[in-house]
């Protein structure tokens, strides 16, 4: 079965618990939500088989694969997860949490989008390794009833530097009052790498 791949690239993980780790990013095209701040271009994609995906990912030296999108849970299955593991990859996924996941994923990051797109973002996942909430400075912070090992608050990049500074400040203020949360900055934007 072919999958729609937006891009496969090699970089550092720019956010969350694995920040700074070299990773192969497998970005799937398509999402079931339409977040106003999404930075993925869904107009172009390539259809690839599971074997082609693994072969392309294996061209890079790291054996840490990040499944992202769009919404990767719309596209992945146990076969792809098995092939990636067979090739020596540790697998992480960044998901909006609205779909269940196949077994075998080593690190699950749920980033709920309920406050941005409403009821169609109802969560199917109630447990993950890290919960990463995007904060725009205007909505309440919630864990959405999700149990996680780590809770991250990530300032939303609204493409306005002054507003971004204000949002980061509000995130820091919130975390100081609620220390179970940690700050997640998008270092790939701060350091200007993909």
N, CA and C atoms as an extended XYZ file, in Angstrom:
582
Properties=species:S:1:pos:R:3:atomname:S:1:resname:S:1:resid:I:1 pbc="F F F"
N         0.847       -1.184        0.000 N   UNK     1
C         0.000        0.000        0.000 CA  UNK     1
C         0.892        1.247        0.000 C   UNK     1
N         0.623        2.164       -0.886 N   UNK     2
C         1.422        3.391       -0.959 CA  UNK     2
C         0.921        4.412        0.054 C   UNK     2
N         1.848        5.269        0.438 N   UNK     3
C         1.528        6.322        1.388 CA  UNK     3
C         1.912        7.660        0.786 C   UNK     3
N         1.191        8.700        1.162 N   UNK     4
C         1.458       10.041        0.655 CA  UNK     4
C         2.499       10.711        1.555 C   UNK     4
N         3.666       10.953        0.982 N   UNK     5
C         4.777       11.534        1.725 CA  UNK     5
C         5.026       12.953        1.239 C   UNK     5
N         4.962       13.886        2.154 N   UNK     6
C         5.253       15.280        1.845 CA  UNK     6
C         6.754       15.456        1.662 C   UNK     6
N         7.539       14.887        2.603 N   UNK     7
C         8.995       14.943        2.502 CA  UNK     7
C         9.614       14.004        3.520 C   UNK     7
N        10.829       13.587        3.239 N   UNK     8
C        11.670       12.858        4.186 CA  UNK     8
C        12.971       13.640        4.248 C   UNK     8
N        13.331       14.076        5.459 N   UNK     9
C        14.538       14.896        5.585 CA  UNK     9
C        15.253       14.581        6.886 C   UNK     9
N        16.485       15.028        6.973 N   UNK    10
C        17.350       14.761        8.119 CA  UNK    10
C        17.673       16.067        8.820 C   UNK    10
N        17.472       16.102       10.128 N   UNK    11
C        17.721       17.329       10.886 CA  UNK    11
C        17.815       16.979       12.364 C   UNK    11
N        17.765       17.992       13.202 N   UNK    12
C        17.664       17.806       14.642 CA  UNK    12
C        16.215       17.954       15.058 C   UNK    12
N        15.800       17.149       16.038 N   UNK    13
C        14.469       17.338       16.601 CA  UNK    13
C        14.473       18.702       17.283 C   UNK    13
N        13.506       19.527       16.945 N   UNK    14
C        13.515       20.907       17.399 CA  UNK    14
C        12.646       21.211       18.593 C   UNK    14
N        11.909       20.229       19.131 N   UNK    15
C        10.993       20.531       20.232 CA  UNK    15
C        10.732       19.301       21.076 C   UNK    15
N        10.266       19.528       22.297 N   UNK    16
C         9.894       18.439       23.186 CA  UNK    16
C        11.074       17.748       23.842 C   UNK    16
N        10.821       16.579       24.394 N   UNK    17
C        11.801       15.817       25.180 CA  UNK    17
C        13.034       15.446       24.368 C   UNK    17
N        12.885       15.193       23.083 N   UNK    18
C        14.003       14.753       22.244 CA  UNK    18
C        14.700       15.907       21.524 C   UNK    18
N        14.503       17.136       22.000 N   UNK    19
C        15.145       18.301       21.392 CA  UNK    19
C        16.646       18.080       21.261 C   UNK    19
N        17.165       18.377       20.080 N   UNK    20
C        18.600       18.280       19.828 CA  UNK    20
C        19.059       16.942       19.290 C   UNK    20
N        18.201       15.931       19.270 N   UNK    21
C        18.571       14.612       18.736 CA  UNK    21
C        18.534       14.621       17.213 C   UNK    21
N        19.543       14.017       16.601 N   UNK    22
C        19.518       13.839       15.151 CA  UNK    22
C        18.388       12.877       14.805 C   UNK    22
N        17.622       13.221       13.786 N   UNK    23
C        16.448       12.420       13.446 CA  UNK    23
C        16.146       12.479       11.959 C   UNK    23
N        15.564       11.403       11.476 N   UNK    24
C        15.006       11.351       10.128 CA  UNK    24
C        13.515       11.659       10.271 C   UNK    24
N        13.083       12.724        9.635 N   UNK    25
C        11.686       13.126        9.705 CA  UNK    25
C        10.948       12.590        8.481 C   UNK    25
N         9.890       11.854        8.740 N   UNK    26
C         9.031       11.333        7.683 CA  UNK    26
C         7.716       12.089        7.814 C   UNK    26
N         7.538       13.061        6.920 N   UNK    27
C         6.370       13.942        6.985 CA  UNK    27
C         5.308       13.447        5.997 C   UNK    27
N         4.172       13.051        6.555 N   UNK    28
C         3.062       12.565        5.741 CA  UNK    28
C         2.181       13.724        5.303 C   UNK    28
N         1.603       13.602        4.120 N   UNK    29
C         0.721       14.635        3.584 CA  UNK    29
C        -0.710       14.357        4.023 C   UNK    29
N        -1.396       15.397        4.413 N   UNK    30
C        -2.802       15.265        4.769 CA  UNK    30
C        -3.028       15.263        6.264 C   UNK    30
N        -4.124       15.866        6.656 N   UNK    31
C        -4.481       15.947        8.067 CA  UNK    31
C        -5.998       16.005        8.176 C   UNK    31
N        -6.506       15.547        9.300 N   UNK    32
C        -7.946       15.609        9.540 CA  UNK    32
C        -8.360       16.913       10.210 C   UNK    32
N        -7.390       17.783       10.531 N   UNK    33
C        -7.670       19.080       11.142 CA  UNK    33
C        -7.091       20.186       10.266 C   UNK    33
N        -7.527       21.391       10.506 N   UNK    34
C        -7.000       22.553        9.775 CA  UNK    34
C        -6.628       23.632       10.782 C   UNK    34
N        -5.440       23.486       11.358 N   UNK    35
C        -4.984       24.448       12.367 CA  UNK    35
C        -4.498       25.717       11.676 C   UNK    35
N        -4.815       26.869       12.219 N   UNK    36
C        -4.460       28.130       11.563 CA  UNK    36
C        -2.963       28.402       11.486 C   UNK    36
N        -2.162       27.731       12.299 N   UNK    37
C        -0.716       27.970       12.340 CA  UNK    37
C         0.088       26.855       11.693 C   UNK    37
N        -0.559       25.916       11.053 N   UNK    38
C         0.138       24.763       10.472 CA  UNK    38
C         1.211       25.228        9.492 C   UNK    38
N         2.406       24.615        9.600 N   UNK    39
C         3.523       25.006        8.734 CA  UNK    39
C         3.837       23.962        7.665 C   UNK    39
N         2.916       23.031        7.427 N   UNK    40
C         3.132       21.994        6.426 CA  UNK    40
C         2.410       22.344        5.130 C   UNK    40
N         3.121       22.234        4.027 N   UNK    41
C         2.539       22.447        2.704 CA  UNK    41
C         1.978       21.118        2.213 C   UNK    41
N         0.666       21.024        2.098 N   UNK    42
C         0.035       19.771        1.693 CA  UNK    42
C        -0.270       19.700        0.201 C   UNK    42
N         0.140       20.703       -0.553 N   UNK    43
C        -0.200       20.720       -1.977 CA  UNK    43
C         0.636       19.735       -2.783 C   UNK    43
N         1.803       19.399       -2.281 N   UNK    44
C         2.646       18.459       -3.011 CA  UNK    44
C         3.010       17.263       -2.163 C   UNK    44
N         3.012       16.106       -2.769 N   UNK    45
C         3.433       14.897       -2.070 CA  UNK    45
C         3.855       13.864       -3.103 C   UNK    45
N         4.537       12.857       -2.613 N   UNK    46
C         4.973       11.739       -3.452 CA  UNK    46
C         4.384       10.465       -2.876 C   UNK    46
N         3.864        9.603       -3.732 N   UNK    47
C         3.379        8.312       -3.248 CA  UNK    47
C         4.564        7.362       -3.158 C   UNK    47
N         4.714        6.736       -1.980 N   UNK    48
C         5.840        5.841       -1.731 CA  UNK    48
C         5.336        4.574       -1.045 C   UNK    48
N         5.974        3.461       -1.365 N   UNK    49
C         5.681        2.214       -0.659 CA  UNK    49
C         6.404        2.229        0.683 C   UNK    49
N         6.031        1.323        1.558 N   UNK    50
C         6.712        1.213        2.848 CA  UNK    50
C         8.207        0.962        2.645 C   UNK    50
N         8.534        0.107        1.694 N   UNK    51
C         9.936       -0.219        1.424 CA  UNK    51
C        10.699        1.006        0.929 C   UNK    51
N        10.083        1.803        0.097 N   UNK    52
C        10.736        3.028       -0.385 CA  UNK    52
C        10.951        4.030        0.748 C   UNK    52
N         9.979        4.126        1.635 N   UNK    53
C        10.104        5.026        2.784 CA  UNK    53
C        11.280        4.600        3.657 C   UNK    53
N        11.356        3.321        3.978 N   UNK    54
C        12.435        2.812        4.835 CA  UNK    54
C        13.781        2.957        4.138 C   UNK    54
N        13.826        2.678        2.845 N   UNK    55
C        15.090        2.822        2.101 CA  UNK    55
C        15.566        4.266        2.111 C   UNK    55
N        14.658        5.205        1.901 N   UNK    56
C        15.043        6.622        1.915 CA  UNK    56
C        15.509        7.044        3.307 C   UNK    56
N        14.757        6.643        4.343 N   UNK    57
C        15.129        6.989        5.726 CA  UNK    57
C        16.479        6.387        6.100 C   UNK    57
N        16.786        5.226        5.559 N   UNK    58
C        18.034        4.526        5.880 CA  UNK    58
C        19.261        5.158        5.237 C   UNK    58
N        19.066        6.122        4.335 N   UNK    59
C        20.198        6.820        3.717 CA  UNK    59
C        20.914        7.742        4.697 C   UNK    59
N        20.263        8.044        5.834 N   UNK    60
C        20.825        8.974        6.808 CA  UNK    60
C        21.457        8.202        7.966 C   UNK    60
N        22.435        8.789        8.659 N   UNK    61
C        23.152        8.041        9.692 CA  UNK    61
C        22.371        7.770       10.980 C   UNK    61
N        21.411        8.611       11.359 N   UNK    62
C        20.671        8.399       12.611 CA  UNK    62
C        19.657        7.278       12.443 C   UNK    62
N        19.394        6.594       13.520 N   UNK    63
C        18.367        5.545       13.535 CA  UNK    63
C        17.244        5.935       14.487 C   UNK    63
N        16.858        7.211       14.374 N   UNK    64
C        15.728        7.765       15.113 CA  UNK    64
C        14.819        8.393       14.072 C   UNK    64
N        13.618        7.831       13.898 N   UNK    65
C        12.665        8.322       12.901 CA  UNK    65
C        11.509        9.015       13.612 C   UNK    65
N        11.162       10.201       13.121 N   UNK    66
C        10.028       10.949       13.653 CA  UNK    66
C         8.945       10.970       12.581 C   UNK    66
N         7.821       10.357       12.892 N   UNK    67
C         6.673       10.345       11.989 CA  UNK    67
C         5.850       11.587       12.306 C   UNK    67
N         5.658       12.424       11.311 N   UNK    68
C         5.007       13.698       11.535 CA  UNK    68
C         4.120       14.041       10.346 C   UNK    68
N         3.590       15.203       10.324 N   UNK    69
C         2.706       15.570        9.232 CA  UNK    69
C         2.476       17.060        9.228 C   UNK    69
N         1.293       17.291        8.891 N   UNK    70
C         0.026       16.592        8.785 CA  UNK    70
C        -0.250       15.733       10.000 C   UNK    70
N        -1.070       14.741        9.759 N   UNK    71
C        -1.410       13.783       10.810 CA  UNK    71
C        -0.964       12.392       10.397 C   UNK    71
N         0.178       11.923       10.923 N   UNK    72
C         0.716       10.627       10.510 CA  UNK    72
C        -0.184        9.446       10.860 C   UNK    72
N        -1.014        9.569       11.890 N   UNK    73
C        -1.876        8.451       12.272 CA  UNK    73
C        -2.890        8.100       11.190 C   UNK    73
N        -3.113        8.998       10.252 N   UNK    74
C        -4.013        8.696        9.134 CA  UNK    74
C        -3.359        7.752        8.130 C   UNK    74
N        -2.029        7.623        8.186 N   UNK    75
C        -1.291        6.939        7.127 CA  UNK    75
C        -0.512        5.708        7.580 C   UNK    75
N        -0.101        5.661        8.826 N   UNK    76
C         0.803        4.588        9.253 CA  UNK    76
C         0.046        3.316        9.601 C   UNK    76
N         0.777        2.219        9.599 N   UNK    77
C         0.215        0.937        9.974 CA  UNK    77
C         1.314        0.068       10.582 C   UNK    77
N         0.912       -1.101       11.088 N   UNK    78
C         1.862       -2.001       11.760 CA  UNK    78
C         2.975       -2.454       10.824 C   UNK    78
N         2.687       -2.592        9.547 N   UNK    79
C         3.703       -3.051        8.597 CA  UNK    79
C         4.846       -2.040        8.490 C   UNK    79
N         4.519       -0.767        8.315 N   UNK    80
C         5.562        0.257        8.227 CA  UNK    80
C         6.355        0.326        9.527 C   UNK    80
N         5.676        0.265       10.662 N   UNK    81
C         6.362        0.305       11.960 CA  UNK    81
C         7.332       -0.878       12.061 C   UNK    81
N         6.887       -2.054       11.664 N   UNK    82
C         7.740       -3.247       11.702 CA  UNK    82
C         8.957       -3.118       10.805 C   UNK    82
N         8.768       -2.593        9.597 N   UNK    83
C         9.896       -2.425        8.673 CA  UNK    83
C        10.909       -1.413        9.193 C   UNK    83
N        10.432       -0.336        9.791 N   UNK    84
C        11.345        0.646       10.382 CA  UNK    84
C        12.127        0.031       11.535 C   UNK    84
N        11.448       -0.733       12.391 N   UNK    85
C        12.160       -1.415       13.482 CA  UNK    85
C        13.172       -2.412       12.932 C   UNK    85
N        12.790       -3.163       11.911 N   UNK    86
C        13.715       -4.138       11.312 CA  UNK    86
C        14.963       -3.454       10.768 C   UNK    86
N        14.824       -2.200       10.345 N   UNK    87
C        15.961       -1.437        9.821 CA  UNK    87
C        16.746       -0.739       10.944 C   UNK    87
N        16.359       -0.997       12.196 N   UNK    88
C        17.108       -0.473       13.331 CA  UNK    88
C        16.637        0.861       13.871 C   UNK    88
N        15.476        1.332       13.426 N   UNK    89
C        14.997        2.641       13.866 CA  UNK    89
C        14.246        2.577       15.198 C   UNK    89
N        14.496        3.576       16.033 N   UNK    90
C        13.635        3.905       17.157 CA  UNK    90
C        12.621        4.878       16.572 C   UNK    90
N        11.341        4.697       16.874 N   UNK    91
C        10.285        5.445       16.192 CA  UNK    91
C         9.530        6.338       17.163 C   UNK    91
N         9.440        7.609       16.785 N   UNK    92
C         8.620        8.579       17.518 CA  UNK    92
C         7.528        9.067       16.575 C   UNK    92
N         6.431        9.494       17.156 N   UNK    93
C         5.349       10.060       16.360 CA  UNK    93
C         4.877       11.350       17.013 C   UNK    93
N         4.558       12.326       16.174 N   UNK    94
C         3.936       13.569       16.619 CA  UNK    94
C         2.523       13.573       16.044 C   UNK    94
N         1.535       13.447       16.917 N   UNK    95
C         0.153       13.278       16.496 CA  UNK    95
C        -0.763       14.248       17.219 C   UNK    95
N        -1.885       14.571       16.580 N   UNK    96
C        -2.864       15.414       17.257 CA  UNK    96
C        -3.722       14.598       18.231 C   UNK    96
N        -3.559       13.275       18.221 N   UNK    97
C        -4.218       12.413       19.192 CA  UNK    97
C        -5.645       12.043       18.881 C   UNK    97
N        -6.126       12.369       17.688 N   UNK    98
C        -7.521       12.086       17.345 CA  UNK    98
C        -7.729       10.691       16.760 C   UNK    98
N        -6.655        9.958       16.534 N   UNK    99
C        -6.726        8.603       15.966 CA  UNK    99
C        -5.914        7.649       16.840 C   UNK    99
N        -6.347        6.394       16.885 N   UNK   100
C        -5.558        5.392       17.594 CA  UNK   100
C        -4.312        5.071       16.766 C   UNK   100
N        -3.321        4.475       17.425 N   UNK   101
C        -2.042        4.186       16.780 CA  UNK   101
C        -1.777        2.692       16.759 C   UNK   101
N        -1.040        2.216       15.758 N   UNK   102
C        -0.628        0.814       15.776 CA  UNK   102
C         0.388        0.590       16.896 C   UNK   102
N         0.508       -0.637       17.342 N   UNK   103
C         1.491       -0.979       18.366 CA  UNK   103
C         2.906       -0.806       17.823 C   UNK   103
N         3.855       -0.630       18.740 N   UNK   104
C         5.262       -0.641       18.369 CA  UNK   104
C         5.928        0.713       18.271 C   UNK   104
N         5.191        1.788       18.440 N   UNK   105
C         5.806        3.114       18.378 CA  UNK   105
C         6.502        3.361       19.715 C   UNK   105
N         7.769        3.769       19.653 N   UNK   106
C         8.592        3.882       20.854 CA  UNK   106
C         8.359        5.151       21.664 C   UNK   106
N         7.950        6.232       21.020 N   UNK   107
C         7.754        7.511       21.710 CA  UNK   107
C         6.563        8.220       21.075 C   UNK   107
N         5.562        8.507       21.891 N   UNK   108
C         4.346        9.150       21.385 CA  UNK   108
C         4.225       10.554       21.970 C   UNK   108
N         4.177       11.530       21.065 N   UNK   109
C         3.914       12.918       21.436 CA  UNK   109
C         2.516       13.270       20.948 C   UNK   109
N         1.661       13.654       21.878 N   UNK   110
C         0.318       14.106       21.526 CA  UNK   110
C         0.287       15.620       21.677 C   UNK   110
N        -0.146       16.285       20.608 N   UNK   111
C        -0.288       17.734       20.618 CA  UNK   111
C        -1.733       18.069       20.261 C   UNK   111
N        -2.604       18.156       21.280 N   UNK   112
C        -4.028       18.411       21.018 CA  UNK   112
C        -4.254       19.772       20.371 C   UNK   112
N        -5.267       19.846       19.536 N   UNK   113
C        -5.580       21.096       18.844 CA  UNK   113
C        -7.017       21.536       19.111 C   UNK   113
N        -7.610       21.044       20.191 N   UNK   114
C        -9.015       21.295       20.492 CA  UNK   114
C        -9.336       22.788       20.517 C   UNK   114
N        -8.474       23.579       21.154 N   UNK   115
C        -8.765       25.011       21.290 CA  UNK   115
C        -8.683       25.767       19.970 C   UNK   115
N        -8.089       25.149       18.960 N   UNK   116
C        -7.942       25.826       17.665 CA  UNK   116
C        -8.975       25.379       16.634 C   UNK   116
N        -9.442       24.130       16.731 N   UNK   117
C       -10.359       23.632       15.702 CA  UNK   117
C       -11.640       23.028       16.278 C   UNK   117
N       -11.813       23.046       17.586 N   UNK   118
C       -13.071       22.638       18.183 CA  UNK   118
C       -13.303       21.154       18.270 C   UNK   118
N       -14.567       20.765       18.243 N   UNK   119
C       -14.978       19.403       18.575 CA  UNK   119
C       -14.449       18.334       17.634 C   UNK   119
N       -14.126       18.671       16.398 N   UNK   120
C       -13.610       17.637       15.504 CA  UNK   120
C       -12.205       17.184       15.919 C   UNK   120
N       -11.639       17.822       16.943 N   UNK   121
C       -10.326       17.450       17.459 CA  UNK   121
C       -10.444       16.593       18.721 C   UNK   121
N       -11.559       15.906       18.896 N   UNK   122
C       -11.752       15.060       20.082 CA  UNK   122
C       -10.668       13.991       20.152 C   UNK   122
N       -10.095       13.825       21.335 N   UNK   123
C        -8.946       12.943       21.495 CA  UNK   123
C        -9.337       11.475       21.621 C   UNK   123
N        -8.635       10.626       20.877 N   UNK   124
C        -8.773        9.176       20.975 CA  UNK   124
C        -7.688        8.598       21.877 C   UNK   124
N        -6.564        9.311       22.002 N   UNK   125
C        -5.449        8.845       22.827 CA  UNK   125
C        -5.534        9.493       24.204 C   UNK   125
N        -5.455        8.695       25.236 N   UNK   126
C        -5.533        9.200       26.608 CA  UNK   126
C        -4.241        8.955       27.385 C   UNK   126
N        -3.243        8.388       26.717 N   UNK   127
C        -1.938        8.133       27.348 CA  UNK   127
C        -0.860        8.349       26.301 C   UNK   127
N         0.236        9.011       26.700 N   UNK   128
C         1.336        9.244       25.781 CA  UNK   128
C         2.620        9.457       26.585 C   UNK   128
N         3.727        9.546       25.879 N   UNK   129
C         4.995        9.835       26.539 CA  UNK   129
C         5.096       11.316       26.874 C   UNK   129
N         4.727       12.164       25.909 N   UNK   130
C         4.730       13.595       26.183 CA  UNK   130
C         3.494       14.239       25.577 C   UNK   130
N         2.929       15.148       26.361 N   UNK   131
C         1.823       15.965       25.896 CA  UNK   131
C         2.405       17.339       25.614 C   UNK   131
N         2.242       17.814       24.392 N   UNK   132
C         2.792       19.112       23.989 CA  UNK   132
C         1.631       20.006       23.572 C   UNK   132
N         1.346       21.003       24.399 N   UNK   133
C         0.237       21.901       24.114 CA  UNK   133
C         0.754       23.202       23.532 C   UNK   133
N         0.241       23.556       22.385 N   UNK   134
C         0.582       24.817       21.738 CA  UNK   134
C        -0.252       25.902       22.408 C   UNK   134
N         0.426       26.966       22.839 N   UNK   135
C        -0.235       28.028       23.597 CA  UNK   135
C        -0.149       29.345       22.835 C   UNK   135
N        -1.299       29.967       22.626 N   UNK   136
C        -1.334       31.218       21.870 CA  UNK   136
C        -1.507       32.451       22.755 C   UNK   136
N        -1.482       32.261       24.072 N   UNK   137
C        -1.596       33.385       24.985 CA  UNK   137
C        -3.026       33.812       25.254 C   UNK   137
N        -3.999       33.167       24.622 N   UNK   138
C        -5.393       33.584       24.762 CA  UNK   138
C        -6.298       32.496       25.309 C   UNK   138
N        -5.871       31.245       25.245 N   UNK   139
C        -6.718       30.147       25.693 CA  UNK   139
C        -6.176       29.572       26.998 C   UNK   139
N        -7.021       28.858       27.716 N   UNK   140
C        -6.603       28.217       28.955 CA  UNK   140
C        -5.705       27.019       28.640 C   UNK   140
N        -4.813       26.718       29.554 N   UNK   141
C        -3.955       25.544       29.426 CA  UNK   141
C        -4.704       24.352       29.999 C   UNK   141
N        -4.674       23.233       29.299 N   UNK   142
C        -5.354       22.023       29.744 CA  UNK   142
C        -4.517       20.805       29.380 C   UNK   142
N        -4.648       19.761       30.181 N   UNK   143
C        -4.017       18.488       29.825 CA  UNK   143
C        -5.006       17.579       29.107 C   UNK   143
N        -6.235       18.038       28.923 N   UNK   144
C        -7.289       17.337       28.179 CA  UNK   144
C        -7.551       15.931       28.705 C   UNK   144
N        -7.209       15.696       29.955 N   UNK   145
C        -7.414       14.371       30.540 CA  UNK   145
C        -6.430       13.334       30.035 C   UNK   145
N        -5.336       13.779       29.421 N   UNK   146
C        -4.327       12.863       28.885 CA  UNK   146
C        -3.248       12.635       29.945 C   UNK   146
N        -2.943       11.377       30.196 N   UNK   147
C        -1.870       11.019       31.115 CA  UNK   147
C        -0.569       10.945       30.325 C   UNK   147
N         0.447       11.662       30.793 N   UNK   148
C         1.728       11.706       30.087 CA  UNK   148
C         2.875       11.640       31.085 C   UNK   148
N         4.024       11.203       30.604 N   UNK   149
C         5.221       11.227       31.439 CA  UNK   149
C         5.770       12.641       31.550 C   UNK   149
N         5.579       13.444       30.489 N   UNK   150
C         6.071       14.818       30.449 CA  UNK   150
C         4.994       15.708       29.851 C   UNK   150
N         4.884       16.925       30.413 N   UNK   151
C         3.907       17.900       29.936 CA  UNK   151
C         4.663       19.144       29.473 C   UNK   151
N         4.487       19.502       28.207 N   UNK   152
C         5.176       20.648       27.618 CA  UNK   152
C         4.180       21.707       27.165 C   UNK   152
N         4.554       22.951       27.406 N   UNK   153
C         3.806       24.086       26.893 CA  UNK   153
C         4.689       24.753       25.846 C   UNK   153
N         4.165       24.876       24.639 N   UNK   154
C         4.953       25.413       23.533 CA  UNK   154
C         4.315       26.694       23.011 C   UNK   154
N         5.050       27.802       23.059 N   UNK   155
C         4.513       29.057       22.526 CA  UNK   155
C         4.187       28.929       21.039 C   UNK   155
N         3.012       29.385       20.668 N   UNK   156
C         2.594       29.362       19.263 CA  UNK   156
C         3.312       30.479       18.501 C   UNK   156
N         3.895       30.127       17.383 N   UNK   157
C         4.531       31.117       16.514 CA  UNK   157
C         3.434       31.736       15.646 C   UNK   157
N         3.132       33.007       15.910 N   UNK   158
C         2.064       33.692       15.188 CA  UNK   158
C         2.597       34.624       14.100 C   UNK   158
N         3.884       34.476       13.776 N   UNK   159
C         4.538       35.249       12.712 CA  UNK   159
C         4.543       36.757       12.992 C   UNK   159
N         4.539       37.113       14.262 N   UNK   160
C         4.637       38.513       14.691 CA  UNK   160
C         5.591       38.511       15.884 C   UNK   160
N         6.808       39.022       15.698 N   UNK   161
C         7.852       38.897       16.715 CA  UNK   161
C         7.440       39.483       18.053 C   UNK   161
N         6.805       40.638       18.055 N   UNK   162
C         6.377       41.242       19.327 CA  UNK   162
C         5.351       40.359       20.026 C   UNK   162
N         4.389       39.862       19.276 N   UNK   163
C         3.364       38.966       19.855 CA  UNK   163
C         4.009       37.664       20.325 C   UNK   163
N         4.970       37.141       19.561 N   UNK   164
C         5.659       35.914       19.970 CA  UNK   164
C         6.373       36.105       21.305 C   UNK   164
N         6.999       37.253       21.509 N   UNK   165
C         7.671       37.551       22.779 CA  UNK   165
C         6.650       37.553       23.921 C   UNK   165
N         5.498       38.155       23.697 N   UNK   166
C         4.446       38.187       24.718 CA  UNK   166
C         3.953       36.773       25.048 C   UNK   166
N         3.752       35.957       24.012 N   UNK   167
C         3.267       34.588       24.217 CA  UNK   167
C         4.312       33.775       24.998 C   UNK   167
N         5.593       33.897       24.638 N   UNK   168
C         6.649       33.182       25.379 CA  UNK   168
C         6.646       33.607       26.840 C   UNK   168
N         6.500       34.908       27.095 N   UNK   169
C         6.448       35.397       28.470 CA  UNK   169
C         5.290       34.801       29.259 C   UNK   169
N         4.115       34.714       28.624 N   UNK   170
C         2.953       34.126       29.287 CA  UNK   170
C         3.176       32.633       29.555 C   UNK   170
N         3.843       31.944       28.641 N   UNK   171
C         4.162       30.526       28.856 CA  UNK   171
C         5.056       30.363       30.076 C   UNK   171
N         6.095       31.167       30.144 N   UNK   172
C         7.029       31.088       31.273 CA  UNK   172
C         6.306       31.392       32.574 C   UNK   172
N         5.485       32.418       32.571 N   UNK   173
C         4.720       32.778       33.767 CA  UNK   173
C         3.821       31.621       34.200 C   UNK   173
N         3.146       30.989       33.241 N   UNK   174
C         2.265       29.867       33.569 CA  UNK   174
C         3.063       28.707       34.172 C   UNK   174
N         4.178       28.373       33.559 N   UNK   175
C         4.991       27.241       34.030 CA  UNK   175
C         5.543       27.502       35.426 C   UNK   175
N         5.934       28.734       35.709 N   UNK   176
C         6.417       29.056       37.058 CA  UNK   176
C         5.342       28.810       38.108 C   UNK   176
N         4.099       28.995       37.746 N   UNK   177
C         2.989       28.736       38.663 CA  UNK   177
C         2.471       27.319       38.619 C   UNK   177
N         2.847       26.565       37.585 N   UNK   178
C         2.382       25.182       37.390 CA  UNK   178
C         3.586       24.329       36.972 C   UNK   178
N         4.470       23.999       37.928 N   UNK   179
C         5.761       23.402       37.586 CA  UNK   179
C         5.723       21.975       37.029 C   UNK   179
N         4.553       21.370       36.931 N   UNK   180
C         4.494       20.062       36.257 CA  UNK   180
C         4.679       20.222       34.746 C   UNK   180
N         4.540       21.450       34.252 N   UNK   181
C         4.731       21.753       32.839 CA  UNK   181
C         6.169       22.184       32.595 C   UNK   181
N         6.657       21.949       31.381 N   UNK   182
C         7.983       22.377       30.944 CA  UNK   182
C         7.816       23.216       29.681 C   UNK   182
N         8.797       24.074       29.427 N   UNK   183
C         8.773       24.915       28.236 CA  UNK   183
C         9.380       24.167       27.056 C   UNK   183
N         8.693       24.170       25.943 N   UNK   184
C         9.216       23.609       24.699 CA  UNK   184
C         9.297       24.730       23.672 C   UNK   184
N        10.504       25.097       23.317 N   UNK   185
C        10.715       26.095       22.272 CA  UNK   185
C        11.036       25.391       20.967 C   UNK   185
N        10.649       25.965       19.870 N   UNK   186
C        10.942       25.385       18.560 CA  UNK   186
C        12.334       25.847       18.138 C   UNK   186
N        13.361       25.099       18.599 N   UNK   187
C        14.732       25.549       18.353 CA  UNK   187
C        15.088       25.552       16.870 C   UNK   187
N        14.366       24.778       16.073 N   UNK   188
C        14.633       24.789       14.639 CA  UNK   188
C        14.268       26.140       14.021 C   UNK   188
N        13.370       26.877       14.650 N   UNK   189
C        13.057       28.226       14.182 CA  UNK   189
C        14.017       29.253       14.768 C   UNK   189
N        14.389       29.066       16.026 N   UNK   190
C        15.308       29.988       16.690 CA  UNK   190
C        16.704       29.906       16.058 C   UNK   190
N        17.161       28.688       15.765 N   UNK   191
C        18.499       28.477       15.209 CA  UNK   191
C        18.511       28.431       13.684 C   UNK   191
N        17.359       28.587       13.061 N   UNK   192
C        17.224       28.618       11.603 CA  UNK   192
C        17.741       27.362       10.905 C   UNK   192
N        17.252       26.217       11.340 N   UNK   193
C        17.513       24.995       10.594 CA  UNK   193
C        16.183       24.294       10.379 C   UNK   193
N        16.166       23.392        9.422 N   UNK   194
C        14.916       22.686        9.116 CA  UNK   194
C        14.745       21.552       10.072 C   UNK   194
